[in-house]
Amino acid sequence: MTVYPFNIHLGPIEITGYGIMMMVGFLMGGWLIGLELKRRGLNQDYAADFIIAALIGGVLGAKLWYVALTQDAGALLSRGGLVWYGGFIGGALAVVFNGWRLKVPARWTMQVAAPALAAGYALGRVGCFLVGDDYGRPTDLPWGVAFPRGLPHSTAATLADFRVAIPEGTDPSTVLAVHPTQLYEVTIMLVVFALLWTLRSRERGTGWLFAVYLMLAGLERFFVEIFRAKDDRFLAGFTIAQLTSVVLIGIGASLYLRWRDDQPLAAGTYLSTVKK
């Protein structure tokens, strides 16, 4: 299977499939958070506050993380160069700051956002697939996908730069089929979303659902990295993302054990004020 970038041209303006799906992911996340706030009888306006903060902090964090990894300051002004973990951290910090500004307890923010984070991430990875970014190692499996115009192209030369073993004598310009790791992530994170959405009605300590999200998201990323074409493998072939995943799993497990049996926290004045 061969996939070419999905882009829409409106005169001099180019809208990429990634940009479209990123916005869809944010909008879907806001809608899901709004549904959860409504179910709990809380202020639904917080969904819009959450998404605006997450969008600004997420894009900035993803850019800064990429620049830190590549030492390419020019990437700040480019359309590409977004790293998920940087976006997650930047978005999280912006959301927490905004919640602090509105006097919303951080654990309430975490609780209502957990399922939406999984759904938004899955939609974002659809965007990665549409532009041919973040793909995996070469494969001869039936569902292998070639990205002749991907970011970057899935050629033998590109994959060799990722320190992937290429058969000797292969023409560097040969386009190879690779693991569609973007779709692996879409599938797994949609399952994670369905699980979190089902569990959200269970009454435990405020924030426990976010702890579960951290553990599952960390496990998902650690697994998918096994198939990714990456050039940042270090100790025993592990990547920086896998190391970060282990940290997230540890944090999630610690928070879960700490919060699962707590009494629910008060939501605070802002969340508790429902406009008629």
C-alpha distance (Angstrom), angle and dihedral (degrees) to the residues before:
residue distance angle dihedral
M1 . . .
T2 3.79 . .
V3 3.81 122.8 .
Y4 3.80 125.6 -166.9
P5 3.82 123.9 -163.9
F6 3.78 115.7 -82.3
N7 3.80 106.8 -133.9
I8 3.79 132.7 158.2
H9 3.81 118.5 -147.4
L10 3.78 118.3 -154.3
G11 3.77 102.7 178.1
P12 3.83 107.0 -68.6
I13 3.80 91.2 -10.3
E14 3.79 119.9 93.2
I15 3.80 119.4 -163.8
T16 3.80 113.5 -165.1
G17 3.77 127.8 -149.0
Y18 3.79 88.0 -119.8
G19 3.79 92.5 55.1
I20 3.80 91.4 48.3
M21 3.81 93.9 49.8
M22 3.79 92.7 43.9
M23 3.79 89.8 57.2
V24 3.80 91.1 43.8
G25 3.80 88.1 52.1
F26 3.80 92.7 52.4
L27 3.81 92.5 45.8
M28 3.80 92.3 47.5
G29 3.78 90.0 48.0
G30 3.80 91.2 52.2
W31 3.80 91.5 48.5
L32 3.81 92.7 50.3
I33 3.81 92.0 47.5
G34 3.80 88.6 49.7
L35 3.81 90.6 52.4
E36 3.78 91.4 51.3
L37 3.80 92.7 47.8
K38 3.81 89.6 49.8
R39 3.80 91.4 49.6
R40 3.78 89.7 53.6
G41 3.80 93.9 44.3
L42 3.81 92.9 -115.3
N43 3.81 133.0 137.7
Q44 3.81 107.3 -71.5
D45 3.81 91.8 -162.2
Y46 3.79 87.2 79.4
A47 3.81 89.2 72.9
A48 3.82 90.9 67.0
D49 3.82 91.4 44.2
F50 3.80 89.2 51.9
I51 3.81 95.6 49.3
I52 3.81 95.9 47.2
A53 3.81 91.5 50.6
A54 3.82 92.2 44.4
L55 3.81 92.3 49.7
I56 3.79 95.2 51.1
G57 3.80 96.0 40.6
G58 3.79 93.7 40.1
V59 3.80 96.8 53.8
L60 3.80 92.4 43.4
G61 3.81 92.8 47.1
A62 3.81 93.0 47.1
K63 3.81 90.6 51.3
L64 3.80 95.1 46.7
W65 3.82 92.0 48.3
Y66 3.81 90.4 51.3
V67 3.80 91.5 49.3
A68 3.82 90.3 49.2
L69 3.81 90.6 52.3
T70 3.81 97.6 44.4
Q71 3.82 100.4 29.6
D72 3.82 85.6 -135.2
A73 3.80 107.1 135.0
G74 3.80 90.0 179.7
A75 3.81 88.8 70.4
L76 3.80 88.4 75.5
L77 3.80 88.3 76.0
S78 3.81 97.7 38.6
R79 3.80 126.3 96.0
G80 3.79 93.4 -124.6
G81 3.77 132.2 48.9
L82 3.79 105.5 89.0
V83 3.82 121.3 151.2
W84 3.81 117.2 -161.0
Y85 3.79 97.5 -142.9
G86 3.79 90.6 50.0
G87 3.78 89.3 49.9
F88 3.79 91.1 48.0
I89 3.79 93.1 51.5
G90 3.81 94.6 42.1
G91 3.79 92.5 46.5
A92 3.80 92.1 46.0
L93 3.81 92.3 51.6
A94 3.80 91.7 48.4
V95 3.81 92.2 48.4
V96 3.80 92.8 47.3
F97 3.81 90.8 49.1
N98 3.80 91.2 48.9
G99 3.81 90.3 48.5
W100 3.80 89.8 50.5
R101 3.80 88.9 51.0
L102 3.80 90.3 53.3
K103 3.82 92.5 40.3
V104 3.82 92.4 -117.5
P105 3.83 111.8 152.2
A106 3.81 109.2 -112.8
R107 3.79 91.4 -130.8
W108 3.80 90.6 59.2
T109 3.79 90.2 51.5
M110 3.80 89.5 51.4
Q111 3.79 93.4 46.9
V112 3.80 98.2 52.4
A113 3.82 94.2 40.2
A114 3.82 101.5 49.7
P115 3.85 99.8 91.2
A116 3.81 91.6 40.3
L117 3.80 91.3 54.6
A118 3.80 91.0 56.8
A119 3.82 93.3 47.4
G120 3.80 93.2 45.6
Y121 3.78 92.0 50.1
A122 3.81 91.8 51.1
L123 3.80 91.2 52.3
G124 3.79 90.9 47.5
R125 3.79 90.1 55.5
V126 3.80 89.6 54.3
G127 3.79 84.8 60.8
C128 3.80 90.8 52.2
F129 3.80 89.1 54.0
L130 3.80 92.2 49.2
V131 3.82 91.8 57.3
G132 3.82 97.1 35.8
D133 3.80 97.9 -113.4
D134 3.83 131.4 142.5
Y135 3.80 95.5 17.7
G136 3.79 127.6 160.3
R137 3.77 142.1 -113.9
P138 3.82 122.8 -60.3
T139 3.80 114.5 -76.8
D140 3.79 139.2 176.9
L141 3.81 93.0 -152.6
P142 3.83 115.4 127.4
W143 3.81 92.1 -110.0
G144 3.81 94.8 52.5
V145 3.82 112.6 132.2
A146 3.80 129.3 -150.7
F147 3.81 118.9 -147.6
P148 3.83 105.5 -164.8
R149 3.81 90.5 171.3
G150 3.77 98.9 28.4
L151 3.80 127.5 134.8
P152 2.97 87.5 -75.7
H153 3.82 111.8 5.1
S154 3.81 113.2 -107.0
T155 3.80 93.1 -120.2
A156 3.78 127.0 143.8
A157 3.82 89.2 -108.9
T158 3.81 92.9 53.4
L159 3.78 93.4 46.9
A160 3.78 90.8 48.0
D161 3.80 87.5 55.8
F162 3.81 86.3 55.5
R163 3.82 87.0 57.3
V164 3.80 91.9 -110.7
A165 3.81 115.2 151.5
I166 3.82 109.7 -110.2
P167 3.84 122.2 -168.9
E168 3.78 109.9 -98.1
G169 3.78 113.5 -100.7
T170 3.81 95.0 26.9
D171 3.79 112.1 145.3
P172 3.84 106.4 -112.0
S173 3.82 90.1 -133.3
T174 3.82 93.3 56.5
V175 3.80 111.1 120.8
L176 3.80 109.7 -134.2
A177 3.79 131.0 -158.1
V178 3.79 111.3 -117.7
H179 3.79 139.8 -173.7
P180 3.84 107.8 -79.0
T181 3.79 90.2 -133.5
Q182 3.80 89.6 168.1
L183 3.81 89.0 66.5
Y184 3.80 91.4 44.8
E185 3.79 87.3 58.1
V186 3.80 93.2 44.9
T187 3.79 91.1 54.1
I188 3.79 96.4 45.3
M189 3.79 95.6 44.5
L190 3.80 92.6 48.9
V191 3.80 87.2 56.0
V192 3.81 88.9 48.5
F193 3.81 89.7 50.3
A194 3.81 92.0 50.7
L195 3.80 90.3 50.4
L196 3.81 94.2 48.1
W197 3.80 92.1 45.1
T198 3.80 89.2 53.9
L199 3.81 93.8 46.4
R200 3.81 96.2 46.2
S201 3.81 93.7 89.5
R202 3.80 92.7 60.0
E203 3.77 109.7 105.4
R204 3.78 111.8 -131.9
G205 3.78 134.2 129.9
T206 3.80 112.0 -39.2
G207 3.80 110.3 -94.1
W208 3.79 97.6 24.1
L209 3.81 92.4 116.9
F210 3.80 91.0 57.9
A211 3.79 89.1 53.4
V212 3.81 88.8 55.6
Y213 3.81 89.6 48.9
L214 3.81 91.5 53.5
M215 3.79 92.0 52.3
L216 3.80 94.7 47.0
A217 3.82 94.5 43.1
G218 3.79 90.3 49.6
L219 3.79 92.3 49.4
E220 3.80 91.2 47.8
R221 3.78 94.4 51.5
F222 3.80 93.7 43.7
F223 3.83 89.4 54.1
V224 3.82 96.8 45.6
E225 3.81 92.1 48.3
I226 3.81 87.5 67.5
F227 3.81 88.2 70.6
R228 3.81 98.6 36.2
A229 3.80 123.7 110.1
K230 3.82 99.8 -123.7
D231 3.77 136.6 159.3
D232 3.81 97.0 -161.0
R233 3.80 98.5 77.7
F234 3.77 112.1 133.7
L235 3.83 128.0 150.9
A236 3.84 109.1 42.9
G237 3.82 90.3 -23.4
F238 3.80 96.2 -58.4
T239 3.80 118.6 143.9
I240 3.79 130.6 -135.9
A241 3.81 87.9 -110.1
Q242 3.80 90.3 55.8
L243 3.79 90.6 50.9
T244 3.80 89.0 50.3
S245 3.81 89.1 47.9
V246 3.80 91.2 55.9
V247 3.80 89.6 51.8
L248 3.82 91.1 50.3
I249 3.80 91.8 48.8
G250 3.80 90.1 50.9
I251 3.81 92.6 48.5
G252 3.80 91.2 46.9
A253 3.80 93.1 49.9
S254 3.80 91.5 48.1
L255 3.81 93.0 49.5
Y256 3.80 92.2 45.9
L257 3.80 93.0 53.3
R258 3.79 90.2 46.4
W259 3.82 99.0 45.8
R260 3.80 107.8 29.3
D261 3.81 95.4 87.3
D262 3.83 97.9 35.1
Q263 3.78 122.9 114.6
P264 3.84 113.5 -105.5
L265 3.80 113.8 -89.9
A266 3.79 124.3 -122.5
A267 3.81 108.8 -96.0
G268 3.82 94.9 -136.0
T269 3.79 131.6 -124.6
Y270 3.81 98.6 -70.8
L271 3.80 96.3 50.7
S272 3.79 92.9 40.8
T273 3.82 93.8 52.7
V274 3.80 106.0 91.5
K275 3.79 116.5 -170.5
K276 3.79 116.7 -135.0
